[in-house]
Amino acid sequence: MMNLSNQQLKIKPNILRLFPYLVFGSLVFHLNSMLSVNYLVKGYLVLLESQIGLVILYFLARYLKHKYNNK
């Protein structure tokens, strides 16, 4: 096994990377709480919006990272 006692974990907390996901999650929660439909439909919409939104956020973050790292 690998000896991890002499290695340091290099974790840099960065709130800016978490911010788009927090905004998206609160937006999904707000939009779905305003609907007056069945709970099963709300659950399905939450799953659908989450999947689509996370894919969009991933590609947007990838595009912006590539754009600003090349300058």
LOKOL-531182 format. One record per residue: x, y, z of N, C-alpha, C, CB in turn; residue in one letter. Coordinates in nm, 2 decimals. Atoms other than C-alpha are relative to their C-alpha. Glycine has a CB too. Layout:
N
REC, X, Y, Z, X, Y, Z, X, Y, Z, X, Y, Z, A
...
% end
This chain:
71
REC, 0.08, -0.12, 0.00, 0.00, 0.00, 0.00, 0.09, 0.12, 0.00, -0.09, 0.00, 0.12, M
REC, -0.07, -0.13, 0.01, 0.10, 0.36, -0.05, 0.00, 0.06, 0.14, -0.07, 0.09, -0.10, M
REC, -0.02, -0.07, -0.13, 0.23, 0.55, 0.25, -0.05, 0.15, -0.02, 0.14, -0.01, 0.05, N
REC, 0.05, -0.13, 0.02, 0.02, 0.86, 0.27, 0.03, 0.10, 0.11, -0.15, 0.00, -0.01, L
REC, -0.03, -0.08, -0.12, 0.15, 0.99, 0.60, 0.10, 0.11, -0.03, 0.05, -0.08, 0.11, S
REC, -0.10, -0.11, 0.03, 0.44, 1.19, 0.44, -0.04, 0.08, -0.12, 0.13, -0.07, -0.03, N
REC, 0.04, -0.08, 0.12, 0.23, 1.33, 0.15, -0.11, 0.10, 0.05, -0.06, -0.09, -0.11, Q
REC, 0.10, -0.10, -0.03, 0.03, 1.65, 0.18, -0.11, 0.01, -0.11, 0.07, 0.14, 0.02, Q
REC, 0.11, -0.02, 0.10, -0.31, 1.70, 0.02, 0.00, 0.14, -0.04, -0.13, -0.05, 0.06, L
REC, 0.00, -0.13, 0.05, -0.31, 2.00, -0.19, -0.14, 0.04, -0.05, 0.10, 0.02, -0.12, K
REC, 0.13, -0.04, 0.03, -0.67, 2.12, -0.18, -0.02, 0.15, 0.02, -0.11, -0.08, 0.09, I
REC, 0.02, -0.15, 0.00, -0.75, 2.48, -0.27, -0.15, 0.03, -0.01, 0.08, 0.07, -0.11, K
REC, 0.14, -0.03, 0.00, -1.10, 2.58, -0.17, -0.02, 0.13, -0.09, -0.06, 0.02, 0.14, P
REC, 0.03, -0.11, 0.09, -1.24, 2.81, -0.44, -0.15, 0.02, -0.01, 0.07, -0.02, -0.14, N
REC, 0.14, -0.02, 0.00, -1.58, 2.95, -0.38, -0.06, 0.04, -0.13, -0.04, 0.10, 0.10, I
REC, 0.04, -0.05, 0.13, -1.60, 3.09, -0.73, -0.04, -0.12, -0.09, 0.10, 0.08, -0.07, L
REC, 0.04, 0.11, 0.08, -1.61, 2.74, -0.88, -0.13, -0.06, 0.05, 0.11, -0.11, 0.01, R
REC, 0.12, 0.05, -0.06, -1.90, 2.65, -0.65, -0.12, 0.09, -0.03, 0.01, -0.03, 0.14, L
REC, 0.11, -0.10, 0.02, -2.10, 2.96, -0.72, -0.10, -0.03, -0.11, 0.06, 0.14, -0.02, F
REC, 0.10, 0.03, 0.11, -2.26, 2.87, -1.06, -0.09, -0.12, 0.04, 0.07, -0.03, -0.13, P
REC, 0.08, 0.11, -0.04, -2.38, 2.54, -0.91, -0.10, 0.04, 0.11, 0.08, -0.11, 0.05, Y
REC, 0.09, -0.05, -0.10, -2.53, 2.72, -0.61, -0.12, 0.08, -0.06, 0.07, 0.08, 0.10, L
REC, 0.10, -0.08, 0.07, -2.71, 2.97, -0.84, -0.10, -0.09, -0.07, 0.07, 0.10, -0.09, V
REC, 0.09, 0.09, 0.07, -2.84, 2.70, -1.06, -0.09, -0.08, 0.09, 0.09, -0.10, -0.09, F
REC, 0.08, 0.07, -0.09, -2.96, 2.49, -0.77, -0.11, 0.08, 0.06, 0.08, -0.06, 0.11, G
REC, 0.11, -0.09, -0.06, -3.15, 2.78, -0.61, -0.10, 0.04, -0.11, 0.06, 0.12, 0.06, S
REC, 0.09, -0.03, 0.11, -3.30, 2.87, -0.95, -0.09, -0.12, -0.03, 0.08, 0.03, -0.13, L
REC, 0.08, 0.12, 0.02, -3.42, 2.51, -1.00, -0.10, -0.02, 0.11, 0.08, -0.13, -0.02, V
REC, 0.09, 0.01, -0.12, -3.56, 2.50, -0.65, -0.11, 0.11, -0.01, 0.08, 0.02, 0.13, F
REC, 0.10, -0.11, 0.01, -3.74, 2.84, -0.70, -0.10, -0.03, -0.10, 0.07, 0.13, -0.02, H
REC, 0.09, 0.02, 0.11, -3.89, 2.75, -1.03, -0.09, -0.12, 0.03, 0.07, -0.03, -0.13, L
REC, 0.09, 0.12, -0.03, -4.02, 2.41, -0.91, -0.09, 0.02, 0.12, 0.09, -0.12, 0.02, N
REC, 0.09, -0.02, -0.11, -4.16, 2.54, -0.59, -0.12, 0.09, -0.04, 0.08, 0.07, 0.11, S
REC, 0.11, -0.08, 0.05, -4.38, 2.78, -0.79, -0.10, -0.08, -0.08, 0.05, 0.12, -0.09, M
REC, 0.09, 0.08, 0.08, -4.54, 2.50, -0.99, -0.10, -0.07, 0.09, 0.08, -0.11, -0.08, L
REC, 0.11, 0.07, -0.07, -4.87, 2.35, -0.88, -0.04, -0.13, -0.07, -0.12, 0.09, 0.03, S
REC, 0.03, 0.13, 0.07, -4.84, 2.00, -1.03, 0.03, -0.11, 0.10, 0.09, -0.01, -0.13, V
REC, -0.02, 0.12, -0.08, -4.81, 1.65, -0.89, 0.14, -0.01, 0.04, -0.05, -0.13, -0.08, N
REC, -0.14, 0.02, -0.05, -4.51, 1.56, -0.68, 0.09, -0.09, -0.09, 0.00, -0.06, 0.14, Y
REC, -0.08, 0.09, 0.09, -4.40, 1.29, -0.92, 0.05, 0.08, -0.12, -0.08, -0.12, -0.05, L
REC, -0.04, -0.09, 0.12, -4.40, 1.55, -1.21, 0.11, 0.10, 0.05, -0.12, 0.08, -0.05, V
REC, -0.10, -0.09, -0.05, -4.20, 1.79, -0.99, 0.13, -0.07, 0.01, -0.04, 0.06, 0.14, K
REC, -0.12, 0.08, -0.01, -3.95, 1.52, -0.91, 0.07, -0.03, -0.13, -0.02, -0.13, 0.07, G
REC, -0.05, 0.03, 0.13, -3.91, 1.43, -1.27, 0.06, 0.13, -0.06, -0.11, -0.05, -0.10, Y
REC, -0.06, -0.13, 0.05, -3.86, 1.80, -1.37, 0.13, 0.04, 0.07, -0.10, 0.11, 0.02, L
REC, -0.12, -0.03, -0.07, -3.60, 1.84, -1.10, 0.12, -0.08, -0.06, -0.01, -0.02, 0.15, V
REC, -0.11, 0.09, 0.05, -3.40, 1.54, -1.23, 0.04, 0.05, -0.14, -0.05, -0.14, 0.00, L
REC, -0.02, -0.04, 0.14, -3.44, 1.66, -1.59, 0.08, 0.13, -0.01, -0.13, 0.01, -0.08, L
REC, -0.07, -0.13, 0.00, -3.34, 2.02, -1.52, 0.14, -0.01, 0.06, -0.08, 0.10, 0.09, E
REC, -0.14, 0.01, -0.06, -3.04, 1.91, -1.30, 0.09, -0.06, -0.10, -0.01, -0.09, 0.12, S
REC, -0.09, 0.06, 0.10, -2.90, 1.69, -1.57, 0.04, 0.09, -0.11, -0.07, -0.13, -0.06, Q
REC, -0.02, -0.09, 0.11, -2.94, 1.94, -1.85, 0.09, 0.12, 0.05, -0.13, 0.06, -0.05, I
REC, -0.07, -0.12, -0.05, -2.81, 2.23, -1.63, 0.14, -0.03, 0.04, -0.07, 0.05, 0.13, G
REC, -0.14, 0.04, -0.03, -2.50, 2.04, -1.51, 0.08, -0.02, -0.12, 0.00, -0.12, 0.09, L
REC, -0.07, 0.02, 0.13, -2.41, 1.95, -1.86, 0.04, 0.14, -0.06, -0.08, -0.08, -0.10, V
REC, -0.02, -0.14, 0.05, -2.45, 2.32, -1.97, 0.11, 0.07, 0.08, -0.13, 0.08, 0.00, I
REC, -0.10, -0.06, -0.09, -2.25, 2.44, -1.67, 0.14, -0.06, -0.02, -0.04, -0.01, 0.15, L
REC, -0.13, 0.06, 0.03, -1.97, 2.19, -1.74, 0.06, 0.06, -0.13, -0.02, -0.15, -0.01, Y
REC, -0.06, -0.05, 0.12, -1.93, 2.30, -2.10, 0.03, 0.15, 0.00, -0.09, -0.04, -0.12, F
REC, -0.02, -0.15, -0.02, -1.96, 2.67, -2.01, 0.13, 0.02, 0.08, -0.12, 0.06, 0.07, L
REC, -0.12, -0.01, -0.08, -1.69, 2.63, -1.74, 0.12, -0.04, -0.08, -0.01, -0.08, 0.13, A
REC, -0.11, 0.04, 0.08, -1.47, 2.44, -1.98, 0.04, 0.10, -0.11, -0.03, -0.14, -0.07, R
REC, -0.02, -0.10, 0.10, -1.51, 2.70, -2.25, 0.07, 0.12, 0.06, -0.13, 0.04, -0.07, Y
REC, -0.05, -0.12, -0.06, -1.44, 2.99, -2.02, 0.14, -0.03, 0.05, -0.09, 0.05, 0.12, L
REC, -0.13, 0.04, -0.05, -1.14, 2.81, -1.86, 0.10, 0.00, -0.12, 0.00, -0.13, 0.07, K
REC, -0.09, 0.00, 0.12, -0.99, 2.75, -2.21, 0.02, 0.14, -0.06, -0.06, -0.10, -0.11, H
REC, -0.01, -0.13, 0.05, -1.06, 3.10, -2.32, 0.09, 0.09, 0.08, -0.14, 0.07, -0.01, K
REC, -0.08, -0.09, -0.08, -0.90, 3.28, -2.03, 0.13, -0.06, 0.04, -0.08, 0.03, 0.13, Y
REC, -0.13, 0.05, -0.02, -0.61, 3.04, -1.99, 0.10, 0.02, -0.11, -0.01, -0.15, 0.04, N
REC, -0.09, -0.02, 0.12, -0.48, 3.11, -2.34, 0.04, 0.14, -0.01, -0.08, -0.05, -0.12, N
REC, -0.04, -0.14, 0.02, -0.45, 3.48, -2.29, 0.12, 0.03, 0.08, -0.11, 0.09, 0.04, K
% end
